[in-house]
Every structure is written in structure tokens, then in C-alpha cells.
């Protein structure tokens, strides 16, 4: 998983003009992934868990989208994006598989 620590490290090199825009947004989205996966622990149903998994998946896709923007702007390298994307693909597959075990068809379509 592209951990928030990895995202914080990558986004730390973004220009200061991005502090309240791309830097802030990508950091919040990366934190949202793990936060939504664990937030269900205070809930009692598989339906709630599946809902939080969908939110986590969407946040993960948001991080990847923002990393492509960072690449286009020259804030990160192709290699950095490739490493984080590989982790994100693995996590996305795990989220989809977990969602399927809950008996809920995921909206996420992978490969």
C-alpha cells in the first residue's frame, strides 16, 4: 500500500505553492484509505464494512490520480510513480477481494 508516510515523503518535495492544494489533498486522500478500512471496527454489519471499503478504494484511486498530476507537473519521477502504483494495485486488489467476501459486488473493476 502506498502508505501515508510514503505519500508524505513524496509530497514533501512539491513546491510550496502546492502546500494548500495538491500536497494537502494527496495527503488527506492517503490517510483516508487506511482510516476508512479501520473505521468499520466500530460498526456492526458487513454492509457498513463494505461501504467503508468502497470509500477506501475511491480514496486510493484519488491518490493515484493526484500522483499522475504530480508526475505531469514534474514533482515526482516515473520511477516513484511506478513504485507507488505497484503498491496501490496490490491494495486495490485486496480491497476488492475483501469486498467480495462480504457478499457485495464491488463497483471497482480491476484488470
Backbone bond lengths (Angstrom), bond angles and torsions (degrees), N, CA, C in turn:
res aa  C-N    CA-C-N  psi(-1)  N-CA   C-N-CA  omega(-1)  CA-C   N-CA-C  phi
1 X - - - 1.453 - - 1.510 108.78 -
2 X 1.320 116.58 137.48 1.460 116.87 172.55 1.526 108.05 -69.32
3 X 1.301 115.76 98.92 1.457 120.01 -174.64 1.523 110.82 -67.02
4 X 1.320 115.99 154.91 1.462 118.60 174.42 1.526 111.92 -54.85
5 X 1.333 117.37 -33.82 1.466 119.60 178.36 1.522 111.32 -63.38
6 X 1.339 116.19 -40.71 1.462 120.17 177.31 1.523 110.16 -64.12
7 X 1.316 116.20 -44.92 1.464 120.75 -179.68 1.529 110.52 -64.75
8 X 1.325 117.02 -41.64 1.463 120.19 177.24 1.524 110.67 -60.67
9 X 1.315 116.64 -41.61 1.455 120.72 179.52 1.535 111.03 -64.23
10 X 1.337 115.93 -48.21 1.468 119.55 179.12 1.524 111.85 -62.03
11 X 1.320 116.12 -46.20 1.466 119.56 -175.58 1.529 112.29 -74.79
12 X 1.319 116.75 -14.76 1.466 119.76 176.33 1.515 112.71 -63.97
13 X 1.325 116.25 -21.34 1.459 120.59 178.30 1.517 113.91 -90.91
14 X 1.321 117.14 -0.86 1.467 120.00 177.83 1.530 108.95 -68.62
15 X 1.313 117.23 153.94 1.468 119.79 178.41 1.531 111.79 -61.09
16 X 1.305 115.92 152.39 1.468 120.51 -179.60 1.529 111.30 -61.74
17 X 1.313 117.74 -24.64 1.466 120.31 178.06 1.530 111.88 -66.57
18 X 1.324 117.26 -16.01 1.465 121.94 179.66 1.528 112.54 -95.67
19 X 1.330 117.82 -0.73 1.462 121.08 -173.32 1.521 113.17 -53.22
20 X 1.315 117.26 -44.36 1.468 120.97 -176.81 1.524 112.97 -97.69
21 X 1.313 116.48 6.92 1.463 119.92 178.04 1.526 109.26 -120.19
22 X 1.307 117.74 -99.86 1.459 121.58 -173.77 1.532 112.26 -61.09
23 X 1.308 117.89 -44.16 1.472 120.36 -179.17 1.517 110.60 -59.46
24 X 1.303 116.71 -49.95 1.454 121.32 -179.38 1.523 111.32 -63.22
25 X 1.306 117.27 -44.95 1.469 121.35 -176.35 1.521 111.95 -65.51
26 X 1.315 117.47 -44.43 1.460 119.86 -178.03 1.524 110.74 -68.36
27 X 1.308 117.08 -34.84 1.468 120.35 177.46 1.527 110.81 -67.77
28 X 1.324 117.37 -43.99 1.463 120.37 179.40 1.530 110.91 -64.18
29 X 1.317 117.09 -40.54 1.467 120.47 179.55 1.527 110.98 -65.19
30 X 1.326 117.44 -39.36 1.467 119.74 -179.28 1.526 110.97 -66.88
31 X 1.311 116.94 -37.62 1.466 120.82 177.18 1.528 110.28 -68.15
32 X 1.314 116.78 -34.78 1.458 121.89 -178.90 1.529 112.65 -61.87
33 X 1.325 116.94 -31.45 1.467 120.00 -178.27 1.526 110.09 -59.20
34 X 1.305 116.55 -59.74 1.471 119.20 -177.52 1.520 111.54 -70.10
35 X 1.313 117.72 -34.91 1.464 120.31 -179.80 1.519 111.53 -61.08
36 X 1.314 117.37 -41.45 1.467 119.86 -179.63 1.518 112.47 -72.61
37 X 1.317 117.54 -30.32 1.458 119.29 177.47 1.528 110.04 -67.09
38 X 1.313 118.02 -39.39 1.472 119.56 -178.55 1.524 113.20 -87.96
39 X 1.317 117.98 -16.62 1.465 119.97 -176.95 1.526 112.21 -62.42
40 X 1.307 117.33 -29.05 1.460 120.88 -179.08 1.519 111.62 -63.32
41 X 1.345 118.56 -19.14 1.468 120.37 -174.12 1.529 112.87 -59.05
42 X 1.322 116.29 -23.57 1.453 119.44 176.57 1.513 112.71 -89.31
43 X 1.305 117.00 4.40 1.462 122.37 -178.44 1.524 109.58 -105.76
44 X 1.314 115.83 169.97 1.459 119.28 -174.20 1.519 115.67 -116.12
45 X 1.315 118.12 1.06 1.464 116.42 -173.41 1.524 112.74 -131.19
46 X 1.330 113.92 153.98 1.457 120.25 174.89 1.529 110.87 -64.22
47 X 1.329 116.46 -32.71 1.467 119.66 179.00 1.523 110.78 -62.98
48 X 1.334 116.41 -41.21 1.470 119.59 176.24 1.522 110.43 -63.10
49 X 1.326 115.58 -45.35 1.462 119.66 -179.77 1.519 110.24 -59.76
50 X 1.326 117.23 -46.09 1.469 121.33 179.58 1.526 110.83 -59.52
51 X 1.325 116.63 -39.07 1.463 120.70 178.38 1.531 110.68 -62.20
52 X 1.321 116.77 -45.93 1.467 120.13 179.70 1.523 111.79 -67.10
53 X 1.333 117.07 -32.36 1.462 119.92 175.16 1.523 110.98 -64.42
54 X 1.324 116.86 -39.38 1.466 120.29 177.42 1.531 111.10 -62.91
55 X 1.315 116.44 -40.61 1.463 120.32 178.15 1.531 110.03 -65.36
56 X 1.338 116.35 -42.19 1.464 120.62 178.84 1.527 110.43 -61.16
57 X 1.336 116.13 -43.31 1.463 120.58 178.76 1.535 110.68 -61.35
58 X 1.313 116.42 -44.33 1.470 120.44 179.69 1.525 110.56 -62.82
59 X 1.313 117.54 -40.63 1.460 120.89 178.23 1.526 111.04 -64.30
60 X 1.326 116.34 -38.71 1.461 120.61 177.22 1.525 110.86 -62.00
61 X 1.322 116.41 -43.46 1.466 119.81 178.03 1.536 111.19 -64.95
62 X 1.324 116.13 -33.92 1.457 120.77 176.34 1.529 110.61 -63.39
63 X 1.320 117.06 -43.26 1.469 120.94 178.30 1.523 110.06 -59.39
64 X 1.324 116.67 -46.62 1.462 120.18 -178.81 1.522 111.03 -63.38
65 X 1.312 116.87 -42.75 1.466 120.44 177.47 1.527 111.08 -59.06
66 X 1.305 115.66 -43.13 1.465 119.99 -179.17 1.529 111.38 -69.35
67 X 1.327 116.49 -32.16 1.467 118.72 176.22 1.526 111.24 -67.13
68 X 1.333 117.17 -35.41 1.466 119.31 175.30 1.527 110.99 -64.59
69 X 1.308 116.99 -37.70 1.465 120.32 175.40 1.529 109.59 -63.89
70 X 1.325 116.77 -42.72 1.469 120.94 178.32 1.531 110.64 -61.47
71 X 1.329 116.32 -38.86 1.460 120.55 176.82 1.526 110.31 -63.80
72 X 1.324 116.35 -47.71 1.466 121.10 179.80 1.525 112.07 -59.17
73 X 1.316 116.12 -31.63 1.466 120.88 179.97 1.532 112.44 -85.80
74 X 1.328 117.06 -6.41 1.456 121.21 179.75 1.524 113.86 82.13
75 X 1.329 116.53 18.46 1.466 120.37 -179.19 1.516 112.46 -83.43
76 X 1.340 117.32 -24.95 1.455 122.52 176.27 1.520 108.45 -133.73
77 X 1.323 115.54 165.32 1.463 120.79 -179.48 1.525 111.06 -96.16
78 X 1.323 114.86 165.37 1.465 120.40 174.84 1.526 110.68 -57.19
79 X 1.318 116.86 -41.78 1.461 121.51 -178.60 1.531 111.02 -64.04
80 X 1.318 117.25 -42.18 1.465 120.39 178.00 1.532 110.48 -61.92
81 X 1.319 116.20 -44.43 1.463 120.04 178.63 1.529 110.52 -63.38
82 X 1.301 116.97 -42.45 1.461 121.45 -179.66 1.533 111.19 -59.55
83 X 1.322 117.50 -44.35 1.468 120.98 -179.30 1.523 111.75 -65.33
84 X 1.321 116.11 -45.17 1.459 119.79 -179.63 1.523 110.46 -68.97
85 X 1.316 117.77 -37.97 1.463 121.27 179.57 1.519 111.71 -64.10
86 X 1.325 117.35 -37.38 1.469 120.51 177.96 1.525 110.07 -62.58
87 X 1.322 116.38 -43.80 1.470 120.16 177.05 1.534 110.57 -63.73
88 X 1.315 116.48 -41.30 1.465 120.99 -179.03 1.524 111.16 -65.34
89 X 1.328 117.58 -39.69 1.462 120.80 178.22 1.527 111.29 -61.48
90 X 1.331 115.63 -41.86 1.460 119.80 178.28 1.519 110.90 -63.51
91 X 1.320 116.95 -46.83 1.459 120.66 179.86 1.527 110.96 -63.76
92 X 1.320 117.46 -41.70 1.469 120.59 179.06 1.522 110.14 -59.56
93 X 1.331 117.31 -42.81 1.465 121.04 178.49 1.522 111.00 -62.87
94 X 1.323 116.73 -39.14 1.460 120.80 179.67 1.528 111.08 -67.40
95 X 1.313 117.00 -40.56 1.467 120.61 178.81 1.530 110.22 -63.55
96 X 1.324 116.43 -44.25 1.462 120.63 179.45 1.529 110.19 -63.34
97 X 1.323 117.52 -44.01 1.467 120.79 179.85 1.526 110.72 -63.06
98 X 1.309 117.01 -42.75 1.455 120.23 179.24 1.524 110.79 -64.36
99 X 1.310 116.05 -40.81 1.455 120.37 178.04 1.529 110.96 -60.63
100 X 1.320 116.32 -39.82 1.462 120.41 179.38 1.525 111.44 -66.21
101 X 1.316 118.15 -33.34 1.468 120.05 178.84 1.524 111.39 -67.83
102 X 1.307 116.36 -20.30 1.463 120.95 178.34 1.520 111.24 -84.81
103 X 1.335 115.96 1.03 1.454 120.17 178.03 1.513 113.00 78.57
104 X 1.293 116.00 20.64 1.459 119.68 -178.41 1.516 108.26 -118.79
105 X 1.279 116.40 123.62 1.461 120.37 177.17 1.513 108.33 -67.46
106 X 1.289 115.75 124.28 1.460 120.10 -179.41 1.521 110.01 -75.90
107 X 1.315 114.71 146.33 1.466 119.98 174.30 1.522 110.46 -77.68
108 X 1.343 115.29 -16.43 1.451 120.59 -177.89 1.523 109.21 -74.55
109 X 1.297 115.41 131.20 1.459 121.50 178.16 1.521 107.60 -114.42
110 X 1.322 115.99 112.85 1.452 121.22 179.02 1.515 110.24 -111.70
111 X 1.304 116.05 142.88 1.468 125.25 178.24 1.482 112.10 27.82
